[in-house]
Amino acid sequence: MADAREGRVIASTTDSEFGHSVARVEKADNGAAVKAMAFSRDGGQLAACTNDKGVWVYDTGTWECVRRTTTEKRTNAICFDASGDHLVTGDKFGDSYRISVRDSQGDGGANQSKHELLLGHVSIICDVKFTVETPAEAQQYILTCDRDEKIRVSKYPNAYNIQAFCLGHSEFVTTIATAAFAPGSVVSGSGDGTVRLWSVVDGRLLQTVGLEQYLCGYYADGRAVCGENTHEDRTAAEERYGVLRVRACDKLRAFVAIVERIPAVVVFPFAEGGLGRPQVIDIARAPTDIAVLGDRVVVSLAPALGEDSEGKACVAVVRLDESGGGCADDSDCAKAIGRIETRQVAEDTASESIYVWGNKMYLGRPRSGEEEAEEAA
C-alpha cells in the first residue's frame, strides 16, 4: 500500500527494502495472488481477496488484519456496504455472499463463520456495487453484473427481492459504477465496446456510448494491439474495445473509464442526467486498473518489457479539469507517486484478456488439475 500524497510505500506484505519504515501486513503463506481490493466508504478498512479463496480485511490505521476467512469459491469482486459492517463478494460461480467484518470470535476472525448467501447468477459475477443513497432514499440497492450481458438490481439486505434487470449489452459486463452526483443511475462497461447509462429502479437503458469512434486511432497507428484469438468459436477480431473499469469522479461530476490494451483514459462528463461527449487522454502504456483521488486519476500500467523496463513507473497520474479534459499531472504528489517503480520484467505477465473468460465457451475449455479440484470441492 502506498500513500498517494507522498508517493511512498507505507505498508507491505513483502520484506523488500524501501529505505524507510513500512508497516508489515499479514498475508497468506502460500503466495496467493490478489484478485480484487476495496476500501470501506470511510476509508477505515481495506479488504482484499486472493485466488486461494481467502478474504482479508485490514484496519488502515494500524494495518492489522481484523478479519480473515475463506470463501466457498474464488472471489472476483468485493465491496463494503454503506455501514462498513459487512463485505459483499461476487464469485466465479455466480454467487454473492455477505461476510461480517466484525470479529465475534476474538481471534481476528480466523475461524470461518457461516457466510450469508445474498443472491445468485447463472454465470461469473464480474463486479459488485451499491447505490449511493441520498437522504431522500431509504432503500439501498446492490448491483451485480455478469458474463451473460446483464446487470441485476436487488434490494439490500433482502437481496432475494429483485428490483430490476438492466438488459441490452451484447457481451459480458465487466464493470459498473454509481455516484452521489448521479442518484438513481448506474454506468456500465462491457466487452461489446460500449459504456451505458441505466435507471436503477426500473432497469431502463438511458444512454449508450460506443467507444470505437473515439479510440479507433490507437489501432490505426499501432499503439494498441488486439492479441491472438483464444477460442475456436470466436472469429479473430482486429479491433476490440473491452471496458476494463469505470470509476466515478465526484469532485468533477464525471465517470472515468479504461479499455483493455488501449493506452488512454476516457472521461465522460455527467450533466443534465446524461453522459457528455467523452474526452480521451493519452497515457504511457496500456492500463490495468484505475482509482480516483479528488480531481486526479491514478492509473496502474501494464508492465514495461525488456531491458528498458527497469525504473519505469508502474502508475500514471492524470489531472482532470472541469471541462472533462485532462493532462499529465506534474504536481509534487504525482512526481512522488511516479517514483514508485516496478522491478525489471522479462516477459509479459499481464492477466489473460477479458475476452478469454468472457467467452461463453470458457466453461467448455480443457481444465487444469487445479480447476478441476476446485469445481469438485
C-alpha positions in Angstrom: 0.0 0.0 0.0 1.2 3.5 -0.9 0.5 7.0 0.4 -0.8 8.9 -2.7 0.2 12.2 -1.1 3.8 11.3 -0.6 4.2 8.5 -3.2 5.9 6.1 -0.9 5.0 2.6 0.4 3.5 2.7 3.9 2.5 -1.0 4.3 3.5 -4.1 2.5 3.2 -7.9 2.6 6.8 -8.3 1.5 10.1 -7.9 3.2 11.6 -5.7 0.4 13.8 -2.8 1.4 12.0 0.5 0.9 14.5 2.9 2.6 12.1 3.9 5.3 9.8 2.3 7.9 7.0 0.3 6.4 4.2 -1.5 8.3 4.3 -5.2 7.8 0.9 -6.6 6.6 -0.2 -10.1 7.4 -0.9 -12.3 4.3 -1.3 -15.9 3.3 1.7 -18.1 3.5 1.2 -19.7 0.1 1.9 -16.6 -2.0 -1.6 -16.4 -3.4 -2.2 -13.6 -5.9 -4.6 -10.7 -5.0 -7.8 -10.8 -7.2 -9.6 -7.7 -6.0 -9.4 -4.9 -3.3 -11.9 -2.4 -1.9 -11.9 0.3 0.7 -14.9 1.0 3.0 -16.6 4.3 2.4 -14.9 6.0 5.3 -11.5 4.6 4.3 -11.0 3.0 7.6 -10.9 -0.6 6.2 -9.3 -2.3 3.3 -10.4 -5.7 2.0 -8.6 -8.0 -0.3 -9.5 -11.3 -1.9 -6.9 -13.8 -3.1 -7.0 -16.6 -5.7 -6.8 -19.3 -3.0 -10.4 -18.2 -1.8 -9.0 -16.1 1.0 -10.6 -12.8 2.2 -8.6 -10.4 4.3 -9.8 -7.2 6.0 -7.3 -4.7 7.4 -7.6 -1.6 9.6 -6.0 1.2 7.7 -5.0 3.0 10.8 -2.8 0.1 12.1 -2.7 -2.2 9.1 -3.7 -5.1 11.4 -5.8 -7.9 10.0 -9.2 -7.6 11.7 -10.9 -10.4 9.7 -9.8 -13.3 7.6 -11.9 -16.0 6.2 -12.2 -18.4 3.3 -15.0 -18.3 0.7 -16.6 -21.3 -1.0 -15.3 -20.3 -4.4 -12.8 -17.9 -5.8 -14.0 -14.3 -5.4 -13.8 -11.9 -8.4 -15.3 -8.8 -6.8 -15.7 -7.3 -3.4 -17.4 -4.3 -1.9 -18.3 -2.9 1.5 -21.9 -1.9 2.3 -22.7 1.6 3.4 -22.2 0.8 7.1 -18.8 -0.8 6.6 -20.0 -3.7 8.8 -20.3 -6.2 6.0 -18.3 -7.1 2.9 -20.2 -8.4 -0.1 -18.4 -10.8 -2.6 -19.1 -12.0 -6.1 -17.5 -15.2 -7.3 -16.8 -17.1 -10.5 -19.7 -19.5 -9.9 -22.2 -16.6 -9.9 -22.9 -16.4 -6.1 -22.7 -13.4 -3.9 -22.2 -13.7 -0.2 -22.3 -11.2 2.7 -19.5 -11.5 5.3 -19.5 -9.8 8.7 -16.4 -7.7 9.2 -16.8 -7.6 13.0 -14.8 -10.3 14.8 -17.1 -12.2 17.1 -14.6 -14.9 17.7 -11.9 -12.9 19.4 -9.2 -14.5 17.1 -9.0 -12.0 14.3 -11.8 -13.8 12.5 -9.7 -16.8 11.6 -12.4 -19.2 12.4 -14.7 -19.5 9.4 -18.3 -18.5 10.3 -21.2 -19.1 8.0 -21.3 -16.6 5.2 -24.8 -15.4 4.2 -25.7 -16.1 0.6 -27.3 -13.0 -0.8 -28.1 -13.8 -4.4 -27.1 -15.9 -7.3 -26.4 -15.6 -11.1 -26.0 -18.4 -13.6 -22.6 -17.2 -14.7 -19.5 -15.4 -13.5 -20.1 -12.3 -11.4 -17.8 -9.6 -12.7 -18.5 -6.7 -10.4 -20.5 -5.7 -7.3 -21.5 -2.2 -6.3 -24.0 -0.4 -4.0 -26.2 2.6 -4.8 -25.1 5.8 -3.2 -28.0 6.9 -1.1 -29.2 10.5 -0.6 -31.3 11.5 2.5 -34.5 11.1 0.5 -33.7 7.5 -0.4 -34.3 4.9 2.3 -33.8 1.9 0.1 -30.3 0.7 -0.7 -29.7 -1.5 -3.8 -27.0 -3.9 -4.5 -25.9 -4.2 -8.2 -24.2 -7.2 -9.7 -23.1 -7.7 -13.3 -22.1 -10.9 -15.0 -20.7 -12.6 -18.1 -24.2 -13.2 -19.5 -24.6 -9.5 -20.5 -26.9 -8.4 -17.7 -27.0 -6.3 -14.5 -29.1 -7.4 -11.6 -30.6 -4.8 -9.2 -31.6 -6.2 -5.9 -32.9 -4.7 -2.6 -30.4 -4.8 0.2 -30.1 -6.6 2.6 -33.1 -8.7 1.4 -31.5 -9.4 -2.0 -34.0 -12.1 -2.9 -36.2 -9.2 -3.8 -35.2 -8.3 -7.3 -35.9 -4.7 -8.3 -34.9 -4.9 -12.0 -32.6 -6.3 -14.6 -30.7 -4.0 -16.9 -30.6 -5.7 -20.3 -29.0 -4.5 -23.5 -25.3 -5.3 -23.6 -24.3 -7.8 -26.3 -21.2 -9.1 -24.4 -20.1 -9.7 -20.8 -20.5 -6.7 -18.4 -17.1 -6.2 -16.8 -17.7 -3.2 -14.6 -20.4 -1.0 -13.0 -20.2 2.4 -11.2 -22.6 4.5 -9.1 -22.1 8.0 -7.8 -23.8 10.5 -5.5 -24.0 13.1 -8.3 -26.0 10.6 -10.4 -28.6 9.3 -8.0 -30.8 6.6 -9.3 -28.4 5.7 -12.1 -25.7 3.2 -12.8 -23.0 3.3 -15.5 -21.7 0.0 -17.0 -18.8 -1.0 -19.3 -18.8 -4.2 -21.4 -16.9 -6.3 -23.8 -19.2 -5.0 -26.5 -17.2 -1.8 -26.6 -19.9 0.4 -25.1 -20.4 2.4 -21.9 -24.1 2.6 -20.9 -26.2 4.6 -18.5 -29.2 2.9 -16.8 -32.0 3.7 -14.5 -31.6 1.6 -11.3 -35.2 1.4 -10.2 -36.7 0.0 -13.4 -33.6 -1.1 -15.4 -34.3 1.2 -18.4 -31.4 1.9 -20.7 -31.0 5.7 -20.8 -27.9 6.1 -23.0 -25.3 4.1 -25.0 -21.9 5.5 -26.0 -19.9 3.4 -28.4 -16.1 3.7 -27.9 -14.9 2.7 -31.4 -15.3 6.1 -32.9 -13.2 7.7 -30.2 -10.5 5.0 -29.8 -10.0 3.5 -33.3 -7.0 5.7 -33.8 -5.0 3.7 -31.3 -5.3 0.6 -33.5 -4.6 2.7 -36.7 -1.2 3.9 -35.5 -0.2 0.7 -33.8 -0.4 1.9 -30.2 -3.0 -0.8 -29.5 -2.7 -4.5 -30.4 -5.7 -6.8 -30.1 -3.8 -10.0 -29.5 -4.5 -13.6 -30.5 -7.9 -15.2 -30.6 -8.2 -17.7 -27.8 -11.3 -19.8 -28.6 -12.4 -21.6 -31.7 -15.9 -20.3 -31.6 -14.9 -16.7 -31.8 -13.6 -15.3 -35.1 -10.3 -13.4 -34.7 -11.1 -9.7 -34.2 -8.8 -7.0 -35.5 -10.0 -4.4 -33.0 -11.7 -4.7 -29.6 -12.8 -2.1 -27.1 -13.4 -4.1 -24.0 -14.0 -1.9 -21.0 -11.9 -2.9 -18.0 -13.1 -0.4 -15.4 -15.4 2.5 -14.8 -15.0 4.8 -11.8 -16.8 7.9 -10.6 -15.1 11.2 -10.0 -17.3 13.0 -7.5 -15.3 16.2 -7.5 -15.8 16.9 -11.2 -19.1 15.0 -11.7 -17.7 12.6 -14.3 -17.2 8.9 -14.9 -13.7 7.7 -15.9 -13.1 4.5 -18.0 -10.2 2.5 -19.2 -10.2 0.0 -22.1 -8.1 -3.2 -22.5 -4.8 -2.7 -24.3 -5.5 0.9 -25.2 -3.1 3.5 -23.6 -5.7 6.1 -22.7 -8.2 7.3 -20.1 -11.7 8.1 -21.3 -13.6 10.8 -19.3 -17.4 11.1 -19.5 -18.7 14.4 -18.0 -22.1 13.9 -16.4 -24.6 16.7 -16.8 -28.4 17.0 -17.2 -28.9 13.4 -16.3 -26.7 12.0 -19.1 -23.1 11.3 -20.2 -21.4 14.0 -22.2 -19.1 13.7 -25.1 -16.1 11.6 -23.9 -12.6 13.1 -23.7 -9.7 10.9 -24.4 -6.4 11.4 -22.5 -3.2 9.6 -23.6 -1.1 7.7 -21.1 2.3 5.9 -21.4 1.2 2.3 -21.6 -1.9 0.1 -21.5 -3.8 0.4 -18.2 -4.8 -2.4 -15.8 -6.9 -0.5 -13.3 -7.7 3.0 -12.1 -8.5 4.8 -8.9 -9.8 8.4 -8.4 -8.4 10.8 -5.8 -10.2 14.1 -6.0 -9.6 15.6 -9.4 -6.8 13.1 -10.1 -7.0 9.7 -11.8 -4.3 7.2 -10.7 -3.8 4.5 -13.4 -1.9 1.3 -12.9 0.0 0.5 -16.0 0.9 -2.8 -17.7 4.5 -3.8 -17.1 7.2 -2.3 -19.4 9.0 -5.2 -21.0 12.6 -6.0 -21.8 15.8 -4.2 -20.9 14.2 -0.8 -20.7 11.6 -1.9 -18.2 13.7 -1.3 -15.0 13.0 2.0 -13.4 9.8 2.6 -15.4 6.9 3.9 -13.3 4.1 1.4 -12.6 1.5 4.2 -12.4 0.5 7.3 -14.2 -1.4 10.3 -12.7 -3.8 12.4 -14.8 -5.3 15.6 -13.5 -8.8 16.3 -14.8 -10.3 19.7 -15.4 -13.9 20.9 -15.2 -14.4 20.6 -19.0 -13.8 16.8 -18.8 -10.4 17.0 -20.3 -7.1 16.5 -18.6 -3.3 16.3 -18.8 -0.4 14.5 -17.1 -0.2 15.7 -13.5 3.2 17.3 -12.8 2.5 18.2 -9.1 4.7 17.1 -6.3 2.1 14.4 -5.5 2.2 13.0 -9.0 6.0 13.1 -9.0 6.2 11.2 -5.7 3.8 8.5 -6.9 5.8 8.2 -10.1 8.9 7.3 -8.0 7.2 4.0 -7.0 9.0 1.8 -9.6 8.5 -1.6 -11.0 11.2 -4.3 -10.9 12.5 -5.5 -14.3 10.1 -7.7 -16.1 11.5 -10.1 -18.7 8.2 -11.2 -20.2 4.6 -10.2 -20.4 3.0 -11.2 -17.1 -0.3 -9.4 -17.7 -3.6 -11.1 -16.9 -5.3 -13.0 -19.6 -7.6 -11.0 -21.8 -11.1 -10.4 -20.6 -12.2 -12.0 -23.9 -10.9 -15.3 -22.6 -13.1 -15.7 -19.6 -15.8 -13.6 -21.2 -16.2 -16.2 -23.9 -19.2 -18.4 -23.4 -17.1 -21.4 -24.4 -14.9 -20.7 -21.4 -16.5 -23.4 -19.3 -16.0 -25.9 -22.1 -12.3 -25.4 -22.4 -9.8 -28.0 -21.2 -9.4 -27.7 -17.4 -6.2 -27.7 -15.4 -5.9 -30.1 -12.5 -6.3 -27.1 -10.1 -9.5 -26.0 -11.7 -11.0 -29.5 -11.7 -10.2 -29.9 -8.0 -11.8 -26.5 -7.2 -15.0 -27.4 -9.0 -15.2 -30.7 -7.3 -14.8 -29.2 -3.9 
